[in-house]
C-alpha cells in the first residue's frame, strides 16, 4: 500500500508563506479546496502528546488519500491546513474523521 503524499509536520516558523507551499490546483489544473482546523493548546502540550496528535491526524487523513492533496500542521498557531480535491461532502467527512481521533480539533474555516 502506498502512503499518501501528505506533508504533515509542525512549523515553528517559516519564511515561505503558506500560499506558496499549499497547492491551489491539482496535477490536472483543477482548482483545489481548503479548510482549517484549530487544535487549542496543542503547542503547549508535552512533545510526546504533540507527536501522538500528529500521528492521529496523519492516520485520519490517510483514509482520504483520494481527496487530500496537502496538509500542514502549524504548531505555532495550533492550526491544521488541509487542501483537498473538491468532492461533494468530503470536507465534512475529513473534519469529522480528524475530530474522532483528535477530539479537541475544531473546524475553523473552509474555502
N, C-alpha and C positions, 0 to 999 in steps of 0.2 A: 504494500500500500504506500502510495506517495504521500508525503507530508504536505500540508497546504503551504502555499507560498505566502505566509503571513509574517510580516515584520512586526514582532511584538517585543518591545524592550523598553525599559524605563529611560526616559530622557531627563537628566537633571538640568541641563542647559544646552540648547542647540543654537548655533549661529544661523543655521539654514531654516527659513520659515516653513511651517507645515505645508503651505500652499505649493512649495517646491518639492517636498518629499511625497506627499499624497497624490496619487494619480487622479486626474479629472476625467479621463476616458480610458476605456479598456483597449485591448490589443487590436480591436476592430474599429476603433474610433468612436464607439458608442459611449455617451455620457454616463458617468457613474453617479451614484447617490451616496450621501454621507450621513452619519449620525454620531452623536457624542453621548457618552455615559460618564457620570462622575462617581467616584468612589470616595466618599468623605473620609478624611483622616488616614487614608492609606499610607501616605508618605511618612507618617509619624509612628507607624507600626514597626515591630522588630523585623529585621531583614528576612528572617525565615518566613514570617507571615506574608511579607510582600512577595517573596518568591512563590509561595504556595498560591497566592491570589493570581499571580501571572500564569502559573500552571493551569489553574482552573479556567481562566479566561481563554487560554490557548486551547484547552480541551473543548470548551463551548464553541469557539469559532471554528474548530476543526470539523465539526459536524456540518458546517456550511461552506465547505470548500468550493462548491459550485457558485457561490454568491459572494463570498468575502474576497476582495482583491487586495486590501491593505488594512492593517490595524496597527495602532501605536498607542502605547501607554505612556503618558507624560506624567511621571511621578511627581514632579514639582507642582503640577496643577491638579493631581489626582484625577486625571482625565483620560478616558479611553476614546480614541477616534477610530471609526470604522468606515471604510469605503467599500461599497457593495455594488453589485450589478442591480439595476432597477427591476427587480422581480416583485410581482404583486404580493404584499403582505410579509415579505421576507424581513424587513426591518424589525417589526414587532416580534417575529419568531426568534430572531437572533438576540434581541434585547432580553426577551424572556428567558432564553437559554443561558445567557450570561447571569441574569438575576437568580436563576436556580442554583448556580454554582457559587455566585458571589452576591449574597442577599443584600449587601449594602449598596450595590451598584444601582444607580438611578439614571434613567433616560433623561437627558437634558435638552437636547435639540436634535432635529434632523433636517436635512436639506433635500 
